[in-house]
Amino acid sequence: MLIGGMDGEISASELSDLLDSDVDVEIVDIRRPVAFKRGHVPGSRNLPFGRLVDRIDELDADADRIVTVCPHGESSVQAARLIASYEGTGGTPVVSLAGGLEGWDGPIERGN
């Protein structure tokens, strides 16, 4: 499903399956650094929403999928649309984690 340039949402169980596979997934947590350090999906990169435009070129353009994460799965939809509209992602599918971190029942990594 295509929503404003992004490729929709992914469930927590689908993301967990992707992380357990050989798929190269770039997880972009758009929360503030303090919240990110308290806990995030393992392997996530912290790119706060307010800085996303300035730092979007840091994303892995060779990733098989880019997944955006926020607290409740709302702001990450906007972030996914923004990332999907960026030429540097080269057509990589961009999805938002449905339910956000609140809906994530997998492992949590703390710190940087």
Residue pairs with C-beta under 8 A, 6 or more apart in sequence:
1 7
1 8
2 8
3 77
3 81
4 81
4 84
5 81
5 84
5 85
5 94
6 77
6 80
6 81
6 83
6 84
6 94
6 95
6 96
7 80
7 84
7 93
7 94
7 95
8 95
8 96
9 73
9 77
9 95
9 96
9 97
9 98
10 18
10 67
10 95
10 96
10 97
10 98
11 98
11 99
11 103
12 97
12 98
12 99
12 103
12 104
12 105
12 106
15 25
15 27
15 41
15 67
15 97
15 104
15 106
16 106
18 25
18 65
18 67
19 25
19 41
19 42
19 43
19 106
23 64
23 65
24 60
24 62
24 63
24 64
24 65
25 43
25 63
25 64
25 65
25 66
25 67
26 45
26 59
26 60
26 63
26 65
26 66
26 67
26 92
27 41
27 43
27 44
27 45
27 66
27 67
27 69
28 44
28 45
28 47
28 59
28 66
28 67
28 68
28 69
28 79
28 83
29 36
29 40
29 41
29 44
29 45
29 46
29 47
29 69
29 70
29 101
30 47
30 48
30 49
30 52
30 68
30 69
30 70
30 75
30 76
30 79
31 40
31 46
31 48
31 49
31 69
31 70
31 71
31 101
32 48
33 46
33 48
35 71
36 44
36 46
37 110
37 111
37 112
38 110
39 101
39 108
39 109
39 110
40 46
40 69
40 101
40 108
40 109
40 110
41 69
41 97
41 101
41 104
41 106
41 108
41 109
42 106
42 107
42 108
42 109
43 109
44 69
44 109
45 58
45 59
46 112
47 55
47 56
47 58
47 59
49 70
49 75
49 78
49 79
52 79
52 82
52 83
53 82
56 82
56 83
56 86
56 88
57 88
59 66
59 83
59 86
59 88
59 89
60 66
61 88
61 89
61 90
61 92
63 92
64 92
64 93
65 92
65 93
65 94
65 95
66 80
66 83
66 89
66 92
66 93
66 94
66 95
67 94
67 95
67 96
67 97
68 76
68 77
68 79
68 80
68 83
68 94
68 95
68 96
68 97
69 76
69 96
69 97
69 100
69 101
69 104
70 76
70 79
70 96
70 97
70 100
70 101
71 100
71 101
71 102
72 99
72 100
72 101
72 102
73 96
73 97
73 98
73 99
73 100
73 102
73 103
74 100
76 96
76 97
76 100
77 96
79 96
80 94
80 95
80 96
81 94
83 89
83 94
84 94
97 103
97 104
